[in-house]
Amino acid sequence: MGTTAREEMSRFWEKNSKSNRPLSPHVTIYKWSLPMAMSITHRGTGIALSLGVSMFGLAALLLPEQFPHYLAQVRALSLGPSLVYSAKFFLVFPFSYHTWNGIRHLV
């Protein structure tokens, strides 16, 4: 006659407590590698892109003025070139990285 599920679980937990092993692998046991970092960055840029597009669409629906009005307000701030180029980089990086990494994955 077979064992019951309760007996199997009891035997499983006794075996694991005697062996003193962790229940599941933890992030700290893995050695970081380039493919792992690229995969995490790809997921992060995908999340950033979807949130950015969603927020831009929501802003376009809810804000009372048209886009040129808000663009003029940003230009009126007279931000320095280093801040402007940094902002441009942070807007373009997720798109370009996610696109090229996706193409690399498809190839």
Secondary structure, DSSP 8 states (H G I E B T S, - for coil): ----HHHHHHHHHHHHHHHT--SS--GGGS---HHHHHHHHHHHHHHHHHHHHHHHHHHHHH-SS-HHHHHHHHHHT---HHHHHHHHHHHHHHHHHHHHHHHHHH-
